[in-house]
Amino acid sequence: MAEVFFRPRALRALEKSLSKKEREKLNELIDQLVRGLFPPATKKLSGMENAYRLRIGRWRVLFMFFVLEKRIEIVDIFMEKGARDYKRRQKLF
């Protein structure tokens, strides 16, 4: 079992931007991550050691997974608009 932490930026997006249905789907996927299962919509981000992204429709959840500390840190939640979205958010890691 892993602990889940949300950064302030991710919390704001969770509270303001996501619909109830999207929040429920996100909670289901985070529960899978906590149990150690990576959902099929999860991909490792290239060039970063512990960085992953989770896809929920057009929404993307950037998170870091620390195996030794058993910790998942949700970095950002955003709606994908283009390839540059990830480059702009690299500094968050």
Legacy VTK file of the C-alpha trace (Angstrom):
# vtk DataFile Version 3.0
C-alpha trace
ASCII
DATASET POLYDATA
POINTS 93 float
0.000 0.000 0.000
1.271 3.412 -0.970
0.376 6.812 0.428
-1.010 9.460 -1.925
-0.061 13.130 -1.657
-1.489 15.961 -3.760
0.502 19.080 -4.544
-1.485 22.346 -4.245
-1.657 22.794 -8.014
-3.221 19.344 -8.441
-5.693 19.954 -5.603
-6.910 23.179 -7.225
-7.517 21.405 -10.525
-9.245 18.520 -8.769
-11.626 20.811 -6.910
-12.363 23.331 -9.674
-11.958 21.692 -13.066
-12.959 18.041 -12.938
-16.588 16.976 -13.096
-18.008 14.558 -10.549
-17.799 11.667 -13.026
-14.153 12.456 -13.843
-13.306 12.712 -10.129
-14.847 9.286 -9.491
-12.828 7.784 -12.351
-9.669 9.438 -11.007
-10.339 8.005 -7.539
-10.749 4.510 -9.022
-7.461 4.800 -10.905
-5.619 6.167 -7.862
-6.948 3.232 -5.820
-5.417 0.899 -8.410
-2.098 2.729 -8.126
-2.169 2.468 -4.332
-2.604 -1.292 -4.653
0.445 -1.422 -6.931
-1.447 -1.917 -10.201
-0.716 0.436 -13.067
-3.878 1.042 -15.148
-3.486 0.613 -18.934
-3.810 4.390 -19.410
-0.535 4.961 -17.495
2.708 5.793 -19.279
6.195 6.622 -18.064
7.416 10.069 -19.049
10.665 9.970 -20.983
13.706 11.642 -19.506
12.446 11.487 -15.913
13.123 8.752 -13.411
9.908 8.424 -11.368
7.488 10.466 -13.515
4.324 9.031 -15.053
1.151 10.281 -16.630
-2.331 8.874 -16.321
-4.960 9.519 -18.983
-8.642 10.097 -18.221
-10.260 11.146 -21.490
-8.658 14.480 -22.422
-7.435 14.995 -18.844
-3.894 14.098 -17.824
-2.657 13.402 -14.320
1.073 13.798 -13.801
2.422 11.888 -10.837
5.601 10.566 -9.323
5.823 7.042 -7.948
8.464 6.357 -5.300
8.796 2.601 -4.814
11.102 2.538 -1.786
9.091 5.141 0.144
5.764 3.651 -1.026
4.537 7.103 -1.977
2.570 8.512 -4.910
2.742 12.266 -5.395
0.138 13.811 -7.707
1.952 16.740 -9.316
-0.603 18.237 -11.719
-3.980 17.616 -13.348
-4.663 19.334 -16.665
-6.525 19.052 -19.947
-4.218 18.125 -22.798
-4.220 20.591 -25.645
-0.926 19.773 -27.358
2.504 18.202 -27.058
3.945 21.337 -25.441
1.783 20.804 -22.335
4.287 18.313 -20.939
7.345 20.448 -21.674
5.821 23.388 -19.791
5.197 21.200 -16.757
8.636 19.527 -16.583
9.813 22.073 -14.038
7.130 20.840 -11.609
9.037 17.611 -11.073
LINES 1 94
93 0 1 2 3 4 5 6 7 8 9 10 11 12 13 14 15 16 17 18 19 20 21 22 23 24 25 26 27 28 29 30 31 32 33 34 35 36 37 38 39 40 41 42 43 44 45 46 47 48 49 50 51 52 53 54 55 56 57 58 59 60 61 62 63 64 65 66 67 68 69 70 71 72 73 74 75 76 77 78 79 80 81 82 83 84 85 86 87 88 89 90 91 92
